[in-house]
Amino acid sequence: MTDRRVVFVVFDGFQPLDLTGPHEVFHSAGGYACEVVAPRAGPVRSVSGLLVHAGHGVAELDPARTDTLVVVGGRGVDRAREDEALVAWIAAAAAGARRVASVCSGVFLLAAAGLLEGRRVTTHWARGRQLAREHPGVLVDCDPIFVRDGRVWTSAGVTAGMDLALALVEDDLGRDVAHEVARRLVLFLRRPGGQSQFSVALWSRQPATDPVRAAVAAIHADPGARHDIAGLAAHAGLSPRHLQRLFTAELGAPPGAYVERVRVEAARRALTAGDEPVEAIARRCGFSTAETLRRTFHRRLGVAPSEYRARFRSTAGLPAEPAEEGRST
């Protein structure tokens, strides 16, 4: 098999797992030659202090020799995208590459190189708004773990780079090879759900006026209450129509959608905090039945409540396992 040449782009302040995770996936698959390029050859310091040796600087490496270009992310990406030589090299390498990929905030370097206009992309949920604001011609979708738009592939944060690399391996070598790599590295071949199951509640703007603040406070005080538009309007001291219009303008979502999001957040906290049955959580958080909660979780988070609990449940405060016979406690 002819080695497929994967070139990783790094810079000072990169996220090390954005590099090492996908690199390990390609290495485990076999048939790939992986190289690392940076603004200058030599040691490159990651955001955590780990030093990685870049075998090439952009001035020495022919960009035309790239099959798959992978641009990593990290806190240093904002300074890196101001490096004209680095951005120009990425654009040149992308021009001839079979495919182009970014991990996490590496997407900002692809955008700086002019590679994303009119494309659908993803990035870490915490930087999606910034990307959309700075590049209005790019369609930003921060729920998927990774997105393919033609020959451009983008992924969410950090470990999602491994999901992306597995998808690239599957695209090249087939599902059986990708499945074996996933099994060896103890990864999901297809991770269930999207980024929304991991993100914190940064989805809401803050209300700007006292009537909307009053309605929002009532929702958060008791997510499981009825909260129809008439009741919320009474809290706000406005007519239902006026509140609907003002609420949507200030928070970017109508009251009904906002109530559902607050209820989902309340259910998420309850599921991870203890042993309360899903049925009881559903009723307490305003979903009336466990089936309604399940459908809402699938629609918003891509996973069932039981899966969410199993994945994110805290062990703090749970009863200790009984000591084995003969073992000191």
C-alpha positions as CSV (number, residue, x, y, z in Angstrom):
1,M,0.0,0.0,0.0
2,T,1.3,3.5,-0.9
3,D,1.6,5.6,2.2
4,R,-0.8,8.5,2.4
5,R,1.0,11.6,3.5
6,V,-0.7,13.4,6.4
7,V,0.7,16.7,7.4
8,F,-0.1,18.2,10.8
9,V,0.2,21.9,11.3
10,V,1.2,23.0,14.8
11,F,2.2,26.3,16.5
12,D,3.2,27.6,19.9
13,G,0.3,27.1,22.3
14,F,-1.3,24.2,20.4
15,Q,-3.5,21.6,22.1
16,P,-1.3,18.5,22.3
17,L,-4.2,16.0,22.1
18,D,-5.3,17.6,18.8
19,L,-2.1,16.3,17.4
20,T,-1.3,13.1,19.3
21,G,-4.9,11.7,19.2
22,P,-5.3,11.8,15.4
23,H,-1.6,10.9,14.9
24,E,-2.1,7.7,16.9
25,V,-5.3,6.8,14.9
26,F,-3.4,7.1,11.6
27,H,-0.4,5.2,12.9
28,S,-2.6,2.4,14.2
29,A,-4.4,2.1,10.9
30,G,-1.1,1.7,8.9
31,G,-0.5,3.0,5.4
32,Y,0.0,6.6,6.5
33,A,3.1,8.7,6.6
34,C,2.6,11.5,9.2
35,E,4.7,14.7,9.4
36,V,4.6,17.8,11.5
37,V,5.1,21.3,10.2
38,A,5.3,24.5,12.2
39,P,6.2,28.1,11.5
40,R,9.8,27.0,12.2
41,A,11.4,23.5,12.5
42,G,12.3,22.3,15.9
43,P,10.7,22.2,19.3
44,V,7.2,23.6,19.6
45,R,5.6,24.2,23.0
46,S,2.0,23.1,23.5
47,V,-0.4,25.0,25.8
48,S,0.3,22.5,28.6
49,G,4.0,22.8,28.2
50,L,4.6,19.6,26.3
51,L,7.3,20.0,23.7
52,V,6.8,18.4,20.3
53,H,9.5,18.4,17.6
54,A,8.3,19.8,14.2
55,G,10.4,18.1,11.5
56,H,9.7,21.0,9.1
57,G,9.2,24.7,9.0
58,V,6.8,26.2,6.5
59,A,9.7,27.8,4.6
60,E,11.3,24.4,3.9
61,L,8.4,22.1,3.3
62,D,6.8,21.9,-0.2
63,P,3.1,22.4,0.3
64,A,2.3,20.5,-2.9
65,R,3.4,17.2,-1.3
66,T,0.4,17.1,1.1
67,D,-2.3,14.4,0.7
68,T,-4.3,15.2,3.9
69,L,-3.8,18.4,5.8
70,V,-4.7,18.5,9.5
71,V,-4.6,21.8,11.3
72,V,-4.7,21.5,15.1
73,G,-6.2,24.0,17.6
74,G,-5.3,25.4,20.9
75,R,-5.1,28.7,22.7
76,G,-2.3,29.8,20.5
77,V,-4.4,29.8,17.4
78,D,-5.3,33.4,17.6
79,R,-1.7,34.5,17.4
80,A,-1.0,31.8,14.8
81,R,-3.6,33.1,12.4
82,E,-1.8,36.4,12.4
83,D,1.3,34.7,11.0
84,E,1.1,35.5,7.3
85,A,3.7,32.9,6.2
86,L,1.9,30.1,8.1
87,V,-1.5,31.1,6.8
88,A,-0.2,31.3,3.2
89,W,1.4,27.9,3.5
90,I,-1.9,26.4,4.7
91,A,-3.7,27.9,1.8
92,A,-1.1,26.6,-0.7
93,A,-1.1,23.1,0.9
94,A,-4.9,23.0,0.9
95,A,-5.0,24.0,-2.8
96,G,-3.4,20.7,-3.9
97,A,-4.4,18.4,-1.0
98,R,-6.9,15.6,-1.5
99,R,-8.7,16.8,1.7
100,V,-8.3,19.4,4.4
101,A,-9.2,19.0,8.1
102,S,-9.1,20.9,11.3
103,V,-9.4,19.9,15.0
104,C,-11.1,22.1,17.4
105,S,-10.2,25.8,17.0
106,G,-7.8,24.9,14.2
107,V,-10.8,25.9,12.0
108,F,-9.9,29.5,12.6
109,L,-6.7,29.0,10.6
110,L,-8.6,27.4,7.8
111,A,-10.9,30.4,7.8
112,A,-8.0,32.8,7.8
113,A,-6.6,30.9,4.8
114,G,-9.9,31.5,2.9
115,L,-10.9,27.9,2.8
116,L,-14.3,27.9,4.5
117,E,-16.5,30.5,2.7
118,G,-20.0,29.0,2.1
119,R,-19.1,25.8,3.8
120,R,-20.7,24.1,6.8
121,V,-18.2,23.5,9.7
122,T,-18.0,22.8,13.3
123,T,-15.6,23.7,16.1
124,H,-15.5,23.5,19.9
125,W,-18.9,24.6,21.3
126,A,-17.2,27.4,23.3
127,R,-15.9,29.1,20.2
128,G,-18.7,28.7,17.8
129,R,-20.2,32.1,18.3
130,Q,-16.9,33.8,17.7
131,L,-16.3,31.9,14.5
132,A,-19.8,32.8,13.2
133,R,-19.3,36.4,14.2
134,E,-15.9,36.8,12.6
135,H,-16.8,34.8,9.4
136,P,-20.4,35.4,8.5
137,G,-20.0,33.6,5.2
138,V,-19.4,30.3,7.1
139,L,-22.2,28.1,8.3
140,V,-21.2,27.1,11.9
141,D,-22.9,24.1,13.5
142,C,-21.6,23.4,16.9
143,D,-23.6,20.2,17.7
144,P,-21.9,17.6,15.5
145,I,-18.7,15.9,16.6
146,F,-17.3,16.4,13.1
147,V,-18.6,17.7,9.8
148,R,-17.7,16.9,6.3
149,D,-18.4,19.4,3.6
150,G,-16.8,18.2,0.3
151,R,-13.1,17.8,0.9
152,V,-13.1,19.9,4.0
153,W,-13.5,18.1,7.3
154,T,-13.8,19.9,10.7
155,S,-14.2,18.6,14.2
156,A,-15.2,19.7,17.6
157,G,-12.9,20.0,20.6
158,V,-9.9,18.0,21.6
159,T,-10.8,14.3,21.7
160,A,-13.2,14.8,18.7
161,G,-10.0,14.9,16.6
162,M,-9.8,11.2,17.1
163,D,-13.4,10.7,15.9
164,L,-12.5,12.7,12.9
165,A,-9.3,10.7,12.2
166,L,-11.3,7.5,12.5
167,A,-13.8,8.8,9.9
168,L,-10.9,9.7,7.6
169,V,-9.5,6.2,8.0
170,E,-12.9,4.7,7.2
171,D,-13.1,6.9,4.1
172,D,-9.7,5.6,2.9
173,L,-9.6,2.0,4.1
174,G,-13.1,0.9,4.9
175,R,-15.2,0.3,7.9
176,D,-13.5,-2.9,9.0
177,V,-10.1,-1.2,9.3
178,A,-11.6,1.8,11.2
179,H,-13.5,-0.6,13.5
180,E,-10.3,-2.5,14.3
181,V,-8.5,0.8,15.1
182,A,-11.3,1.9,17.3
183,R,-11.3,-1.4,19.1
184,R,-7.6,-1.3,19.7
185,L,-7.7,2.3,21.0
186,V,-10.9,1.7,23.0
187,L,-12.9,4.3,21.1
188,F,-16.4,4.6,19.7
189,L,-16.3,4.2,15.9
190,R,-19.5,6.3,16.0
191,R,-19.7,8.3,19.2
192,P,-23.4,8.7,20.2
193,G,-24.8,12.1,20.4
194,G,-23.3,15.5,19.7
195,Q,-21.4,18.3,21.5
196,S,-24.5,19.6,23.2
197,Q,-24.3,16.7,25.7
198,F,-20.9,18.0,26.9
199,S,-21.4,21.8,26.8
200,V,-22.5,23.9,29.7
201,A,-25.5,26.2,29.6
202,L,-24.0,29.1,27.6
203,W,-26.9,29.1,25.2
204,S,-28.8,32.0,26.7
205,R,-28.4,35.7,26.5
206,Q,-29.1,37.8,29.5
207,P,-32.4,39.7,29.7
208,A,-32.1,43.4,29.3
209,T,-35.4,44.6,30.9
210,D,-37.1,44.1,34.3
211,P,-40.2,42.4,32.8
212,V,-38.2,39.7,31.0
213,R,-36.0,39.3,34.0
214,A,-39.1,38.6,36.1
215,A,-40.3,35.9,33.7
216,V,-36.9,34.3,33.5
217,A,-36.6,34.3,37.3
218,A,-39.9,32.5,37.5
219,I,-38.8,29.8,35.0
220,H,-35.5,29.1,36.8
221,A,-37.1,29.1,40.2
222,D,-39.4,26.2,39.3
223,P,-38.6,24.6,35.9
224,G,-41.4,22.1,36.4
225,A,-44.2,24.6,36.8
226,R,-46.6,25.1,33.9
227,H,-45.0,28.3,32.5
228,D,-47.5,29.0,29.7
229,I,-47.4,32.4,28.1
230,A,-50.3,33.8,30.2
231,G,-48.6,32.8,33.4
232,L,-45.3,34.3,32.4
233,A,-47.0,37.5,31.2
234,A,-48.5,37.8,34.7
235,H,-45.1,37.6,36.2
236,A,-43.8,40.2,33.8
237,G,-46.7,42.5,34.1
238,L,-47.2,42.6,30.3
239,S,-49.7,41.3,27.9
240,P,-48.9,37.8,26.5
241,R,-48.3,39.2,23.0
242,H,-46.0,42.0,24.3
243,L,-44.0,39.5,26.4
244,Q,-43.6,37.1,23.5
245,R,-42.2,39.8,21.3
246,L,-39.9,41.3,24.0
247,F,-38.7,37.9,25.3
248,T,-37.7,36.7,21.8
249,A,-36.0,39.9,21.0
250,E,-33.9,40.0,24.2
251,L,-33.1,36.3,24.5
252,G,-33.1,35.1,21.0
253,A,-35.7,32.4,21.6
254,P,-39.4,32.4,22.3
255,P,-40.6,31.7,25.9
256,G,-41.7,28.1,25.1
257,A,-38.3,27.2,23.7
258,Y,-36.5,28.8,26.6
259,V,-38.6,26.9,29.1
260,E,-37.8,23.6,27.4
261,R,-34.0,24.4,27.5
262,V,-34.2,25.3,31.3
263,R,-36.1,22.0,31.9
264,V,-33.4,20.0,30.0
265,E,-30.7,21.7,32.1
266,A,-32.6,20.8,35.3
267,A,-33.0,17.2,34.2
268,R,-29.3,17.0,33.3
269,R,-28.3,18.1,36.7
270,A,-30.8,15.7,38.4
271,L,-29.6,12.8,36.3
272,T,-26.0,13.2,37.3
273,A,-26.5,14.2,40.9
274,G,-28.1,11.0,42.4
275,D,-30.3,8.0,42.0
276,E,-33.8,9.5,41.5
277,P,-35.8,7.5,39.0
278,V,-36.0,9.0,35.5
279,E,-39.8,9.0,35.7
280,A,-39.7,11.1,38.9
281,I,-37.1,13.5,37.3
282,A,-39.3,13.9,34.2
283,R,-42.3,14.9,36.3
284,R,-40.4,17.2,38.6
285,C,-38.7,19.0,35.7
286,G,-42.0,19.6,33.8
287,F,-41.9,16.8,31.1
288,S,-44.9,14.9,32.6
289,T,-43.7,11.5,31.4
290,A,-40.4,9.7,31.0
291,E,-41.2,9.2,27.3
292,T,-41.5,13.0,26.8
293,L,-38.1,13.5,28.6
294,R,-36.6,10.8,26.4
295,R,-37.8,12.3,23.2
296,T,-36.6,15.8,24.2
297,F,-33.2,14.5,25.2
298,H,-32.8,12.7,21.8
299,R,-33.8,15.8,19.9
300,R,-31.6,18.2,21.9
301,L,-28.7,16.1,23.0
302,G,-28.7,13.0,20.8
303,V,-28.8,10.6,23.7
304,A,-31.3,9.0,26.0
305,P,-31.6,10.2,29.7
306,S,-30.3,6.8,30.9
307,E,-27.2,7.1,28.6
308,Y,-26.6,10.6,29.7
309,R,-26.7,9.5,33.4
310,A,-24.3,6.6,32.8
311,R,-21.8,8.8,31.0
312,F,-21.8,11.9,33.2
313,R,-23.0,10.8,36.6
314,S,-21.0,12.0,39.6
315,T,-19.8,9.4,42.1
316,A,-19.8,12.0,44.9
317,G,-22.4,11.3,47.5
318,L,-23.3,7.8,46.2
319,P,-23.4,4.9,48.7
320,A,-20.1,3.1,48.9
321,E,-19.9,-0.5,47.6
322,P,-20.2,-3.0,50.4
323,A,-16.8,-4.3,51.6
324,E,-15.8,-7.7,50.4
325,E,-15.8,-10.3,53.1
326,G,-12.5,-10.4,54.9
327,R,-11.4,-7.0,53.5
328,S,-10.8,-4.1,56.0
329,T,-12.9,-1.0,55.5
